[in-house]
Amino acid sequence: MDYFSNDKVNEDDRRDIAFQLVNALREVVSISRKLNQPISYEQTIDLVQDLNPEMYESITVLLDRKNESDWVKYYKELADVQSTPEKEVNPVDLIEKDLKILDSLALNKDNKRFLKKRIRDYKSAIEYFQPRKISEHKILNRDTYLAEREDLKLKNKIYEREEFVDYRLDSDNVLRLRLLHPDNAENIIGADLIYEHLDTKSGQIRFLHMQYKTWNNKSLNFKAGSLSAQIEKMSKNLCQAGYCGNEKGKKNIKGYRLPYCCAFLRPTSKLQSSDSKMVSTGLHVPICEVKKIMETEKSLNKKNVSGKNVSYRIFD
């Protein structure tokens, strides 16, 4: 029995060590290959399988992510080649279509060992694509310390402390992700995470504050938990304090649908794709727009926020 499958060792400790091992291997391989962007976690876990199949089995049980089976890879590629700009084909739809045929053939049949194995493989592939629940705290930590956004062109992590991490951007500019949650600073300002962008040529810093809230992709009740109070704190400390204006003090720009903003609410789904990168996706809604919605609505949803938010890609 190896360390990672030893039930006598605390599971959280084993999970932490497993992740550290995978992360260390990922960094070593990325450095040795002189890559601008590190290899993916999925590729790293594949390497663990090549190096030590027994350890791989133990580690994958502990980690959130699962290695892709050959059938997962097959249906991903099949969906990709069948997809068009007008219509995206879902791998799960293709699997379920083939599974339905196999189920009807194997129904009430004995001694169909290989056929039934294929059915199990297909069901496992479907399970792979099912979303998994991630806590708000875990989402924040991943977005802060495991940032992999290609749109941000993060070259490398240059400094890290418990409360923030610095990344080098193009033109030697620096992005600092400062985590306030769950410390007292969050209670004062109302934000979970602060983005600080340092322009090394001018010596000036741009910043924005973010309050994360997990939702079910349908609605976010303003009376739930401390949401209303957090919105008011961000509005008072940032919007009303004048930090949302441009260099001329103006908050709105002609020809653009959203105002200048340094305070956002980020509704983020608890459900994340099993093969997604270890960063979250979500909407970004300016706090001033949230307050307008609060005046007439009891909750925030995709319908009343339409046209008043930006996607995570545009935000980056």
C-alpha positions, 0 to 999 in steps of 0.5 A, spaced: 500 500 500 502 506 498 502 513 501 496 516 497 491 509 498 493 509 506 487 510 510 490 510 516 493 517 514 488 523 514 485 524 507 486 531 507 493 531 508 494 525 502 490 530 498 494 536 499 500 532 498 497 529 492 496 535 489 503 538 491 506 532 487 502 533 481 503 541 481 511 540 482 511 535 476 507 540 472 512 546 474 518 541 473 516 539 466 514 546 464 521 549 466 525 543 462 521 545 456 522 552 457 514 553 456 511 560 456 505 557 459 505 551 463 502 544 461 495 542 463 493 538 469 490 533 465 497 532 461 501 532 468 496 526 471 498 523 464 505 523 466 504 520 473 500 514 470 507 513 465 511 514 471 508 510 476 501 506 474 499 504 481 501 511 484 496 514 479 490 510 481 491 512 488 492 519 486 486 520 481 481 518 487 484 523 491 484 529 486 478 532 483 480 531 476 480 525 472 484 522 467 481 522 460 479 515 458 480 513 450 473 513 450 472 520 452 478 522 448 474 519 442 468 522 443 471 529 444 474 528 437 468 526 434 464 532 437 469 536 435 470 534 427 462 534 427 461 541 430 460 547 425 460 555 427 453 554 427 452 548 431 456 545 436 456 538 437 456 535 445 460 529 446 455 526 451 449 527 446 454 522 441 455 517 447 448 517 449 446 515 442 451 509 441 449 507 448 442 507 447 443 502 441 448 498 445 443 497 451 437 495 446 442 489 443 444 487 450 437 487 453 436 480 457 442 477 454 447 473 457 454 472 456 455 478 453 461 480 457 465 485 452 458 488 450 457 490 457 464 492 458 463 497 452 456 499 456 460 500 462 465 504 459 460 509 455 457 510 462 463 512 465 465 517 459 458 520 460 460 521 468 466 524 466 463 530 462 458 531 468 459 537 472 462 537 479 460 542 485 466 546 487 465 551 493 466 558 493 472 558 497 475 553 493 473 557 487 477 563 490 483 560 491 484 557 485 482 563 481 488 567 485 493 562 486 492 557 480 491 562 475 492 560 468 488 565 463 491 565 456 487 571 455 491 575 461 498 572 458 500 571 464 508 569 463 510 567 470 509 567 477 514 572 480 512 573 488 507 569 492 505 570 499 499 568 503 494 574 502 497 575 494 500 573 488 504 577 483 504 575 476 508 578 470 504 581 464 507 583 457 511 589 457 514 587 464 507 590 467 505 586 474 498 583 476 497 582 483 491 578 485 490 580 492 485 575 496 481 578 502 476 572 503 475 570 509 479 575 513 476 582 516 478 586 510 472 583 506 468 585 512 470 592 511 470 593 504 465 588 501 470 584 496 473 577 496 478 579 491 482 585 488 486 585 482 491 590 482 495 592 475 501 596 475 504 599 469 511 599 470 513 605 466 508 610 469 508 607 476 501 608 476 496 602 479 489 600 476 485 596 481 478 593 481 474 589 487 470 583 486 465 579 490 464 572 488 457 569 489 456 562 487 449 561 484 445 555 480 446 559 473 438 561 474 438 566 480 441 570 486 437 572 491 439 579 494 437 577 501 441 571 501 446 571 506 450 577 507 450 579 499 446 585 500 450 588 505 457 587 501 454 590 495 452 596 500 459 596 502 463 596 495 458 601 493 460 606 499 467 604 499 469 604 491 463 607 487 461 613 492 468 614 493 469 616 486 474 611 484 470 609 478 471 615 474 476 616 468 482 621 469 477 626 467 472 624 473 467 621 468 463 615 469 460 614 463 463 614 456 459 615 449 458 609 445 459 604 450 454 600 454 457 600 461 460 605 465 467 605 468 467 601 474 472 598 479 467 594 483 464 588 480 459 582 483 461 575 480 455 570 480 459 564 479 456 557 478 457 551 483 458 546 477 464 546 473 466 541 468 470 535 470 475 537 464 475 544 465 481 548 467 482 550 474 479 557 474 472 559 474 468 562 469 462 567 470 459 573 469 461 580 471 456 585 473 458 592 475 456 594 482 452 600 480 448 596 475 447 591 481 444 596 485 439 598 480 436 591 479 436 591 486 431 597 486 425 593 482 427 585 483 428 580 489 434 577 485 439 577 480 438 572 474 441 572 467 434 575 464 435 582 468 442 582 468 442 581 460 446 587 457 449 589 464 455 585 464 461 582 461 463 575 460 469 572 463 473 573 457 472 580 455 473 581 463 480 578 462 
